[in-house]
Amino acid sequence: MAEKYLRPAILEMSGYTPGEQVNQCVKLNTNECAWGPSPNVASALASYDPGQLRFYPDPVGRELREAAAAVFGVSPAHILAGNGSDDCLTVVFRAFVSAPDKVAAPWPTYSLYDTLATLQGVEMVHVDWQKSGWELPIDALVAVGARVTLLATPNNPSATIVPLSQLRELARKLDGILVVDEAYIDFANNGDGLSASFLQVLDEHPNVIVLRTFSKSYSLAGARLGLLFAAPSLITHLEKVKDSYNVNALTQTAGTAALRDGPYLKELVRKTIEQREIVCLALAEFGWTWPKSDANFLLAETGTVETATLVYNGLKARGILIRYFSSRPDLNTKLRITIGTPESNQAMLAAVKELLSK
């Protein structure tokens, strides 16, 4: 009976559905990094004094922000740290929108955006990617008149990237905030992600917020760490909205260590891209197609719902997880496949070949 006190929107919403979390399997369904984090992370955590855990962590992550500023070419005043980039998204929704505001995004994209809009009580407007091939519908997004426009690049689930020139055009035309979600950007442009990042022109667009995560290229998904970049004047206000101690001390330590090991990051990205090319060549032999991937995954078109269902269920029965959006008519002939280690990729490819040969 206590459910009657819940907000109607909560009772009616379905909630965000994360990928299955099963450790004893070949896990190619949630776009985590195939290899572990920098050895510097282990060293930093091992040297951390457990006695310090009786204190609250630095509420604004000064050392972490300084390390990030050095890597990304901005000042610490441009950065807010979050408990994953999802936390950073929550801060954006809290700060900028309330009913009857609108939020817009090209569709399909990261479905958490919809969940956060529902929680905040605002309308989420989906604008289809242009049918010529996951191209940005600039004018259609502007026409929505949204207070916040969300854009993942590379996009999830398509792994496609939006050229920086188009992002800047959209930012100039919008009368509102543009959030550029760069969770997978390090895998773009053959590993030269910074050349594709909006961060290099952030100061020229005061209405733009850029998000980064440590869950992908930095291999720290379990630590939960994200960064929000914006004009310092915006950061000042966003700090009012975030939870008081939103990033724990161990995560700040791990993130700082990871940021200071640039060569290891580049090696993780290089190995991922190398395996991505191998997987692409193998999947092409099945007659499958996909948009060019600039991420650590790809969205494979199998041709039919029956084939996608057969492969997904067959892989799962063999202890191999990939992502299948079976309830989505726009995606139910497609399979999203994370790039794994050589061993994981070969196990997946061999199983797909077997399933398709029956």
DRENDO-1510 file (C-alpha; in Angstrom, 1 decimal, always signed):
<recs>
REC; n; res; u; v; w
REC; 1; MET; +0.0; +0.0; +0.0 .
REC; 2; ALA; +2.9; +2.4; +0.6 .
REC; 3; GLU; +3.3; +2.5; -3.2 .
REC; 4; LYS; +0.4; +5.0; -3.3 .
REC; 5; TYR; +2.8; +7.7; -2.0 .
REC; 6; LEU; +5.1; +7.4; -4.9 .
REC; 7; ARG; +5.0; +10.0; -7.6 .
REC; 8; PRO; +2.8; +9.0; -10.5 .
REC; 9; ALA; +5.7; +9.4; -13.0 .
REC; 10; ILE; +7.7; +6.8; -11.0 .
REC; 11; LEU; +4.8; +4.3; -10.9 .
REC; 12; GLU; +4.4; +4.6; -14.6 .
REC; 13; MET; +8.0; +4.6; -15.8 .
REC; 14; SER; +9.8; +1.4; -16.8 .
REC; 15; GLY; +13.3; +2.5; -15.6 .
REC; 16; TYR; +16.7; +2.2; -17.3 .
REC; 17; THR; +17.7; -1.4; -18.2 .
REC; 18; PRO; +21.4; -2.0; -17.9 .
REC; 19; GLY; +23.2; -4.8; -19.7 .
REC; 20; GLU; +23.3; -8.1; -17.9 .
REC; 21; GLN; +26.1; -8.3; -15.3 .
REC; 22; VAL; +27.3; -11.9; -15.2 .
REC; 23; ASN; +31.0; -12.3; -14.4 .
REC; 24; GLN; +31.6; -16.0; -15.2 .
REC; 25; CYS; +31.1; -15.5; -19.0 .
REC; 26; VAL; +32.5; -13.9; -22.1 .
REC; 27; LYS; +31.1; -10.4; -21.5 .
REC; 28; LEU; +30.7; -8.4; -24.7 .
REC; 29; ASN; +27.5; -6.6; -23.9 .
REC; 30; THR; +28.2; -3.5; -21.8 .
REC; 31; ASN; +31.1; -1.8; -23.6 .
REC; 32; GLU; +33.6; -2.1; -20.8 .
REC; 33; CYS; +37.3; -2.2; -21.6 .
REC; 34; ALA; +38.7; -5.6; -22.5 .
REC; 35; TRP; +41.8; -5.1; -20.4 .
REC; 36; GLY; +42.4; -3.9; -16.8 .
REC; 37; PRO; +43.3; -0.4; -15.8 .
REC; 38; SER; +46.8; +1.1; -15.6 .
REC; 39; PRO; +49.2; -0.6; -13.1 .
REC; 40; ASN; +49.6; +2.8; -11.6 .
REC; 41; VAL; +46.0; +2.5; -10.3 .
REC; 42; ALA; +46.8; -0.7; -8.3 .
REC; 43; SER; +50.0; +1.0; -7.0 .
REC; 44; ALA; +48.1; +4.1; -5.9 .
REC; 45; LEU; +45.4; +2.1; -4.2 .
REC; 46; ALA; +47.9; -0.2; -2.5 .
REC; 47; SER; +49.7; +2.8; -1.0 .
REC; 48; TYR; +46.5; +4.5; +0.2 .
REC; 49; ASP; +46.3; +4.8; +4.0 .
REC; 50; PRO; +43.0; +3.0; +5.1 .
REC; 51; GLY; +43.0; +5.2; +8.1 .
REC; 52; GLN; +42.1; +8.1; +5.8 .
REC; 53; LEU; +38.8; +6.5; +5.0 .
REC; 54; ARG; +37.4; +7.9; +8.3 .
REC; 55; PHE; +37.5; +11.3; +6.7 .
REC; 56; TYR; +35.1; +12.6; +4.0 .
REC; 57; PRO; +36.7; +12.8; +0.5 .
REC; 58; ASP; +37.6; +16.1; -1.1 .
REC; 59; PRO; +34.2; +17.4; -2.1 .
REC; 60; VAL; +35.4; +18.9; -5.3 .
REC; 61; GLY; +38.3; +16.5; -6.2 .
REC; 62; ARG; +41.0; +19.1; -6.5 .
REC; 63; GLU; +43.9; +16.7; -7.2 .
REC; 64; LEU; +41.8; +14.7; -9.7 .
REC; 65; ARG; +40.7; +17.9; -11.5 .
REC; 66; GLU; +44.3; +19.2; -11.7 .
REC; 67; ALA; +45.4; +15.9; -13.3 .
REC; 68; ALA; +42.4; +16.0; -15.7 .
REC; 69; ALA; +43.2; +19.6; -16.6 .
REC; 70; ALA; +46.7; +18.7; -17.6 .
REC; 71; VAL; +45.5; +15.9; -19.8 .
REC; 72; PHE; +42.6; +17.7; -21.5 .
REC; 73; GLY; +44.1; +21.2; -21.9 .
REC; 74; VAL; +41.7; +23.1; -19.8 .
REC; 75; SER; +41.8; +24.7; -16.3 .
REC; 76; PRO; +40.6; +22.9; -13.2 .
REC; 77; ALA; +37.9; +25.5; -13.0 .
REC; 78; HIS; +36.4; +24.0; -16.1 .
REC; 79; ILE; +35.8; +20.6; -14.5 .
REC; 80; LEU; +33.3; +19.0; -12.2 .
REC; 81; ALA; +33.8; +15.3; -11.1 .
REC; 82; GLY; +31.0; +12.9; -10.8 .
REC; 83; ASN; +30.1; +9.4; -9.7 .
REC; 84; GLY; +30.3; +8.2; -13.3 .
REC; 85; SER; +29.2; +10.4; -16.2 .
REC; 86; ASP; +25.6; +9.3; -15.3 .
REC; 87; ASP; +26.0; +11.4; -12.2 .
REC; 88; CYS; +27.2; +14.3; -14.3 .
REC; 89; LEU; +24.0; +13.9; -16.4 .
REC; 90; THR; +21.9; +14.0; -13.3 .
REC; 91; VAL; +23.5; +17.2; -12.3 .
REC; 92; VAL; +22.7; +18.7; -15.7 .
REC; 93; PHE; +19.0; +17.7; -15.4 .
REC; 94; ARG; +18.8; +19.1; -11.9 .
REC; 95; ALA; +20.3; +22.4; -12.8 .
REC; 96; PHE; +18.7; +23.2; -16.1 .
REC; 97; VAL; +15.3; +21.7; -16.5 .
REC; 98; SER; +11.9; +21.5; -14.8 .
REC; 99; ALA; +8.3; +21.1; -16.1 .
REC; 100; PRO; +7.3; +22.3; -18.7 .
REC; 101; ASP; +10.8; +22.4; -20.3 .
REC; 102; LYS; +11.7; +20.1; -23.1 .
REC; 103; VAL; +14.9; +18.0; -23.6 .
REC; 104; ALA; +15.9; +16.7; -27.0 .
REC; 105; ALA; +18.2; +14.1; -28.4 .
REC; 106; PRO; +18.8; +12.4; -31.8 .
REC; 107; TRP; +17.3; +8.9; -31.6 .
REC; 108; PRO; +18.2; +6.1; -31.1 .
REC; 109; THR; +20.8; +6.9; -28.5 .
REC; 110; TYR; +21.7; +6.3; -24.8 .
REC; 111; SER; +18.3; +5.4; -23.2 .
REC; 112; LEU; +19.3; +6.8; -19.8 .
REC; 113; TYR; +18.5; +10.3; -21.2 .
REC; 114; ASP; +14.9; +9.3; -21.3 .
REC; 115; THR; +14.9; +8.0; -17.7 .
REC; 116; LEU; +16.4; +11.2; -16.4 .
REC; 117; ALA; +13.9; +13.3; -18.2 .
REC; 118; THR; +11.1; +11.3; -16.7 .
REC; 119; LEU; +12.6; +11.6; -13.2 .
REC; 120; GLN; +12.9; +15.4; -13.6 .
REC; 121; GLY; +9.3; +15.7; -14.9 .
REC; 122; VAL; +10.2; +17.1; -18.3 .
REC; 123; GLU; +9.3; +16.1; -21.9 .
REC; 124; MET; +11.9; +14.1; -23.8 .
REC; 125; VAL; +11.7; +14.7; -27.6 .
REC; 126; HIS; +13.3; +12.1; -29.9 .
REC; 127; VAL; +14.5; +13.4; -33.3 .
REC; 128; ASP; +15.4; +10.7; -35.8 .
REC; 129; TRP; +18.9; +10.6; -37.2 .
REC; 130; GLN; +18.8; +11.5; -40.8 .
REC; 131; LYS; +18.1; +8.3; -42.8 .
REC; 132; SER; +21.1; +8.8; -45.1 .
REC; 133; GLY; +23.2; +7.2; -42.3 .
REC; 134; TRP; +23.2; +8.4; -38.7 .
REC; 135; GLU; +23.8; +12.0; -39.7 .
REC; 136; LEU; +23.0; +14.8; -37.3 .
REC; 137; PRO; +19.5; +16.4; -37.9 .
REC; 138; ILE; +20.7; +19.9; -36.9 .
REC; 139; ASP; +17.6; +21.9; -38.0 .
REC; 140; ALA; +15.2; +19.4; -36.6 .
REC; 141; LEU; +16.9; +19.5; -33.2 .
REC; 142; VAL; +16.9; +23.3; -33.2 .
REC; 143; ALA; +13.2; +23.4; -34.1 .
REC; 144; VAL; +12.3; +21.5; -30.9 .
REC; 145; GLY; +13.2; +24.5; -28.8 .
REC; 146; ALA; +14.6; +22.3; -26.0 .
REC; 147; ARG; +16.3; +23.9; -23.0 .
REC; 148; VAL; +18.8; +21.0; -23.1 .
REC; 149; THR; +19.9; +19.0; -26.1 .
REC; 150; LEU; +21.8; +15.8; -25.5 .
REC; 151; LEU; +24.2; +14.3; -28.1 .
REC; 152; ALA; +26.4; +11.3; -27.7 .
REC; 153; THR; +29.4; +11.2; -30.0 .
REC; 154; PRO; +30.4; +8.5; -30.7 .
REC; 155; ASN; +26.7; +7.6; -30.4 .
REC; 156; ASN; +25.5; +4.6; -28.4 .
REC; 157; PRO; +24.3; +2.2; -29.9 .
REC; 158; SER; +25.5; +3.1; -33.4 .
REC; 159; ALA; +29.2; +3.8; -32.6 .
REC; 160; THR; +29.1; +6.7; -35.1 .
REC; 161; ILE; +30.7; +10.0; -34.6 .
REC; 162; VAL; +29.4; +13.5; -35.4 .
REC; 163; PRO; +32.0; +15.8; -37.0 .
REC; 164; LEU; +33.2; +18.7; -34.8 .
REC; 165; SER; +32.1; +21.2; -37.5 .
REC; 166; GLN; +28.4; +20.0; -37.2 .
REC; 167; LEU; +28.6; +20.1; -33.4 .
REC; 168; ARG; +29.7; +23.7; -33.5 .
REC; 169; GLU; +27.0; +24.6; -36.0 .
REC; 170; LEU; +24.4; +23.0; -33.7 .
REC; 171; ALA; +25.8; +24.8; -30.6 .
REC; 172; ARG; +25.6; +28.1; -32.4 .
REC; 173; LYS; +22.0; +27.6; -33.5 .
REC; 174; LEU; +20.6; +26.3; -30.3 .
REC; 175; ASP; +18.9; +28.6; -27.8 .
REC; 176; GLY; +19.8; +26.4; -24.9 .
REC; 177; ILE; +22.4; +24.0; -23.5 .
REC; 178; LEU; +24.1; +21.4; -25.7 .
REC; 179; VAL; +25.5; +18.4; -23.8 .
REC; 180; VAL; +28.2; +16.6; -25.8 .
REC; 181; ASP; +28.6; +13.1; -24.3 .
REC; 182; GLU; +32.1; +11.8; -25.3 .
REC; 183; ALA; +32.1; +8.5; -23.4 .
REC; 184; TYR; +33.7; +6.7; -26.3 .
REC; 185; ILE; +35.7; +9.5; -27.9 .
REC; 186; ASP; +39.1; +8.0; -27.2 .
REC; 187; PHE; +38.4; +5.3; -29.7 .
REC; 188; ALA; +37.6; +7.7; -32.5 .
REC; 189; ASN; +39.7; +8.9; -35.4 .
REC; 190; ASN; +41.9; +5.8; -35.2 .
REC; 191; GLY; +42.8; +6.5; -31.5 .
REC; 192; ASP; +43.3; +10.3; -31.8 .
REC; 193; GLY; +40.2; +11.1; -29.8 .
REC; 194; LEU; +41.3; +14.5; -28.7 .
REC; 195; SER; +41.3; +15.7; -32.3 .
REC; 196; ALA; +37.5; +14.8; -32.5 .
REC; 197; SER; +36.7; +16.2; -29.0 .
REC; 198; PHE; +34.7; +19.4; -28.4 .
REC; 199; LEU; +37.1; +20.2; -25.6 .
REC; 200; GLN; +39.5; +21.9; -28.0 .
REC; 201; VAL; +36.9; +24.6; -28.7 .
REC; 202; LEU; +34.9; +24.6; -25.5 .
REC; 203; ASP; +35.8; +28.2; -24.6 .
REC; 204; GLU; +34.3; +29.4; -27.8 .
REC; 205; HIS; +30.9; +27.9; -27.0 .
REC; 206; PRO; +29.7; +28.9; -23.5 .
REC; 207; ASN; +26.4; +27.0; -23.9 .
REC; 208; VAL; +28.2; +23.6; -24.3 .
REC; 209; ILE; +28.9; +21.0; -21.7 .
REC; 210; VAL; +31.2; +18.1; -22.4 .
REC; 211; LEU; +31.0; +14.8; -20.6 .
REC; 212; ARG; +33.7; +12.1; -20.2 .
REC; 213; THR; +33.8; +8.8; -18.4 .
REC; 214; PHE; +36.5; +6.5; -17.0 .
REC; 215; SER; +34.4; +3.4; -17.6 .
REC; 216; LYS; +35.6; +2.8; -21.2 .
REC; 217; SER; +39.1; +3.7; -22.3 .
REC; 218; TYR; +40.4; +4.1; -18.7 .
REC; 219; SER; +39.0; +0.7; -17.7 .
REC; 220; LEU; +37.5; +1.9; -14.4 .
REC; 221; ALA; +33.8; +1.1; -14.8 .
REC; 222; GLY; +33.7; -0.5; -11.4 .
REC; 223; ALA; +35.1; +2.7; -9.8 .
REC; 224; ARG; +32.4; +5.0; -11.1 .
REC; 225; LEU; +34.0; +8.2; -12.2 .
REC; 226; GLY; +33.1; +10.8; -14.8 .
REC; 227; LEU; +34.0; +14.4; -15.6 .
REC; 228; LEU; +31.9; +17.3; -16.7 .
REC; 229; PHE; +33.6; +20.2; -18.6 .
REC; 230; ALA; +32.0; +23.6; -18.9 .
REC; 231; ALA; +32.6; +27.3; -18.6 .
REC; 232; PRO; +33.9; +28.1; -15.1 .
REC; 233; SER; +30.8; +30.3; -14.5 .
REC; 234; LEU; +28.6; +27.3; -15.1 .
REC; 235; ILE; +30.7; +25.0; -13.0 .
REC; 236; THR; +30.2; +27.3; -10.0 .
REC; 237; HIS; +26.5; +26.9; -10.2 .
REC; 238; LEU; +26.6; +23.1; -11.0 .
REC; 239; GLU; +28.6; +22.5; -7.8 .
REC; 240; LYS; +25.6; +23.7; -5.9 .
REC; 241; VAL; +23.5; +20.9; -7.4 .
REC; 242; LYS; +25.8; +17.9; -7.1 .
REC; 243; ASP; +25.7; +15.6; -4.1 .
REC; 244; SER; +28.0; +16.9; -1.3 .
REC; 245; TYR; +30.6; +14.1; -1.5 .
REC; 246; ASN; +29.8; +12.5; -4.8 .
REC; 247; VAL; +33.1; +10.9; -5.6 .
REC; 248; ASN; +34.7; +8.7; -3.0 .
REC; 249; ALA; +38.3; +8.9; -1.9 .
REC; 250; LEU; +39.5; +5.6; -3.5 .
REC; 251; THR; +37.9; +6.5; -6.8 .
REC; 252; GLN; +39.5; +9.9; -6.8 .
REC; 253; THR; +42.9; +8.2; -6.1 .
REC; 254; ALA; +42.3; +5.6; -8.9 .
REC; 255; GLY; +41.2; +8.2; -11.4 .
REC; 256; THR; +44.2; +10.5; -10.7 .
REC; 257; ALA; +46.6; +7.6; -11.2 .
REC; 258; ALA; +44.9; +6.6; -14.5 .
REC; 259; LEU; +45.1; +10.1; -15.8 .
REC; 260; ARG; +48.8; +10.3; -15.2 .
REC; 261; ASP; +49.5; +7.2; -17.2 .
REC; 262; GLY; +48.9; +8.5; -20.7 .
REC; 263; PRO; +51.0; +5.8; -22.5 .
REC; 264; TYR; +48.9; +3.0; -20.9 .
REC; 265; LEU; +45.7; +4.7; -22.1 .
REC; 266; LYS; +47.1; +4.9; -25.7 .
REC; 267; GLU; +48.0; +1.2; -25.5 .
REC; 268; LEU; +44.5; +0.2; -24.4 .
REC; 269; VAL; +43.0; +2.2; -27.2 .
REC; 270; ARG; +45.4; +0.8; -29.8 .
REC; 271; LYS; +44.7; -2.8; -28.8 .
REC; 272; THR; +41.0; -2.2; -28.8 .
REC; 273; ILE; +41.1; -0.6; -32.3 .
REC; 274; GLU; +43.3; -3.5; -33.6 .
REC; 275; GLN; +40.7; -6.0; -32.3 .
REC; 276; ARG; +37.8; -4.0; -33.7 .
REC; 277; GLU; +39.3; -4.3; -37.2 .
REC; 278; ILE; +39.7; -8.0; -36.8 .
REC; 279; VAL; +36.1; -8.5; -35.6 .
REC; 280; CYS; +34.8; -6.3; -38.5 .
REC; 281; LEU; +36.6; -8.4; -41.1 .
REC; 282; ALA; +35.2; -11.6; -39.6 .
REC; 283; LEU; +31.7; -10.4; -39.3 .
REC; 284; ALA; +31.7; -9.2; -42.9 .
REC; 285; GLU; +32.0; -12.8; -43.9 .
REC; 286; PHE; +28.6; -13.4; -42.5 .
REC; 287; GLY; +27.1; -10.8; -44.8 .
REC; 288; TRP; +26.4; -8.4; -41.8 .
REC; 289; THR; +26.8; -4.7; -42.1 .
REC; 290; TRP; +27.2; -1.8; -39.6 .
REC; 291; PRO; +27.9; +1.9; -39.5 .
REC; 292; LYS; +31.6; +2.7; -39.3 .
REC; 293; SER; +32.6; +2.3; -35.7 .
REC; 294; ASP; +34.5; +5.0; -33.8 .
REC; 295; ALA; +33.9; +3.3; -30.4 .
REC; 296; ASN; +34.8; +0.0; -28.6 .
REC; 297; PHE; +31.8; -1.7; -30.0 .
REC; 298; LEU; +29.8; -2.0; -33.2 .
REC; 299; LEU; +26.1; -2.3; -34.1 .
REC; 300; ALA; +25.8; -5.2; -36.5 .
REC; 301; GLU; +22.8; -5.5; -38.9 .
REC; 302; THR; +21.9; -9.2; -39.2 .
REC; 303; GLY; +19.1; -8.7; -41.6 .
REC; 304; THR; +16.1; -10.2; -39.7 .
REC; 305; VAL; +14.7; -10.4; -36.2 .
REC; 306; GLU; +14.9; -14.2; -36.5 .
REC; 307; THR; +18.7; -14.1; -37.1 .
REC; 308; ALA; +19.3; -11.6; -34.4 .
REC; 309; THR; +17.3; -13.6; -31.9 .
REC; 310; LEU; +19.0; -16.9; -32.9 .
REC; 311; VAL; +22.5; -15.5; -32.5 .
REC; 312; TYR; +21.7; -13.7; -29.2 .
REC; 313; ASN; +20.1; -16.7; -27.6 .
REC; 314; GLY; +22.7; -19.1; -29.0 .
REC; 315; LEU; +25.6; -17.0; -27.7 .
REC; 316; LYS; +24.0; -16.6; -24.3 .
REC; 317; ALA; +23.5; -20.4; -24.1 .
REC; 318; ARG; +27.2; -20.7; -24.7 .
REC; 319; GLY; +28.1; -18.2; -22.0 .
REC; 320; ILE; +28.8; -15.3; -24.4 .
REC; 321; LEU; +26.8; -12.1; -23.7 .
REC; 322; ILE; +26.2; -9.4; -26.4 .
REC; 323; ARG; +23.4; -6.7; -26.3 .
REC; 324; TYR; +20.1; -7.2; -28.1 .
REC; 325; PHE; +17.3; -4.7; -28.0 .
REC; 326; SER; +14.6; -7.2; -28.7 .
REC; 327; SER; +11.7; -4.8; -27.8 .
REC; 328; ARG; +12.9; -2.0; -30.0 .
REC; 329; PRO; +11.4; -2.1; -33.6 .
REC; 330; ASP; +14.2; +0.2; -34.7 .
REC; 331; LEU; +16.9; -2.0; -33.4 .
REC; 332; ASN; +15.5; -5.6; -33.3 .
REC; 333; THR; +17.4; -6.8; -36.3 .
REC; 334; LYS; +20.7; -5.6; -34.9 .
REC; 335; LEU; +23.2; -6.8; -32.3 .
REC; 336; ARG; +25.5; -4.5; -30.4 .
REC; 337; ILE; +28.9; -6.2; -29.8 .
REC; 338; THR; +31.6; -5.0; -27.5 .
REC; 339; ILE; +35.2; -5.4; -28.6 .
REC; 340; GLY; +36.9; -7.8; -26.2 .
REC; 341; THR; +40.2; -9.5; -25.9 .
REC; 342; PRO; +41.4; -11.7; -28.8 .
REC; 343; GLU; +40.3; -14.8; -26.9 .
REC; 344; SER; +36.8; -13.4; -26.2 .
REC; 345; ASN; +36.4; -12.1; -29.8 .
REC; 346; GLN; +37.4; -15.4; -31.3 .
REC; 347; ALA; +35.1; -17.4; -29.0 .
REC; 348; MET; +32.2; -15.1; -30.1 .
REC; 349; LEU; +33.0; -15.3; -33.8 .
REC; 350; ALA; +33.4; -19.1; -33.7 .
REC; 351; ALA; +30.0; -19.4; -32.0 .
REC; 352; VAL; +28.3; -17.1; -34.5 .
REC; 353; LYS; +29.7; -19.1; -37.4 .
REC; 354; GLU; +28.4; -22.3; -35.8 .
REC; 355; LEU; +25.0; -20.8; -35.2 .
REC; 356; LEU; +24.6; -19.4; -38.7 .
REC; 357; SER; +25.7; -22.7; -40.3 .
REC; 358; LYS; +22.8; -24.6; -38.8 .
</recs>
